[in-house]
Amino acid sequence: MTSKNILASFLFASAALVAGSAMAADNPHTQPVNTPSAVSRAEVLADLEIYRESGLAGVEQSETYGYDNARREAAQAKYAQLRSSPYYATLVKKFGGSAAATSVAGR
């Protein structure tokens, strides 16, 4: 390899290194940072169970969503009643959580 080829290879490698690091530093699409949730898995599962039992899931997934306001309000009231009842703490225990932390997952 001649000195001309070595010099050209070195310059090319240097330019590629500088360009690569400049592109990496200028990337606006950084990865989001996931912060740990204050809600346990058991609380989420208990809330989902209450959401389904109250009928709110059925109302929100029906074709009449947005039109059947009376049914939706009744389901929301039932959800709120179940969510604030001791039944919620029972479900959290059932799914392996502690009942002491059940007030964290309020909706």
N, C-alpha and C positions, 0 to 999 in steps of 0.2 A: 504494500500500500504506500502510495507516495505521500509526501507531507501535505500536498494540496488536498488529497482525499481525506486525510486525517483532520485537517483544519476544517474542511467543509462539513464533515460528520460531526465534529465538535460544535460548530456554529448551529447546525441544524438541531442537534440534541438540546442545546442551550435555549434556542428559540422555542422549541416544543415545551420544555420545562417551564419557561416563563409564561407562555400562553396558557398552559394547563392550570397553573396555580392562579393566574389572573381570572380565568373562567370560574374556577372553584370558589374564589373569594367573592365573585360578583353574582352568585346564584341567589335570586330572590325567593326561590322555592325551597326554603329550609323545612326540615321535618318538624311537625308539631311535637311539643313536649306533653306527654301524658302525665297528668298529675293524679295521684291516687285518690280514689273516691272515699268520701266519708260514709258511704252507704255500703253495707255488707251484701254479699251474694244472697244470704238468707232474707234480708229485708227486701231486696229486689224481687225475689221469688214470691214472697208473701204479698207484696204490693200487686204483682201480676195476678196472683190468685184472686185477690179482692177485686181487681179490675174486671176480671172475667165473671166472677160470681155476681157482681152488681149489675151486670147487663150492659155496662158501658162499652165493653169491647164489641158486643153485638151491634149496638147502636152506631158506633163509629165506623163499623165495617159494612153497614147495610147500604143499600142503594138509595134509601130515603134520608141519608145523612144530610143535615142542613134543613130538612123540611119537617121532620117529626120532632119538633122542639119539646113537646110535652114528655115524650118518651125519653128524650135525652136528659131533660131536667130531673126526671124521676130516677134515672140511672145514676146521674151525678150525685143526687142526694143520698141514694143507697150506698154509693162508693164512699162518700164522706163519712156516713154513719159507720160503715164497716171499718174504715181506715182509722177512725178515732176510738174504736171499741177495743176491749181486751182480746177480741178474736184475732186482731192483727198480731199482738204479742204471742198468741198461741201459735199462729202460723210461722212466725219468725223462729220460735223454738223448734217447731216441726221440721223446718228446713236447716236446722243446725246452728242457728244464731243465738245471741244472748238477748233476752228480753229487755235488759237495761238500756240498750242502745236503740230501741225502736223509735224513739222520738226524732231521730236524725233524718229519717227518710220521708219527711212530710212532703205532700204534694201541693 
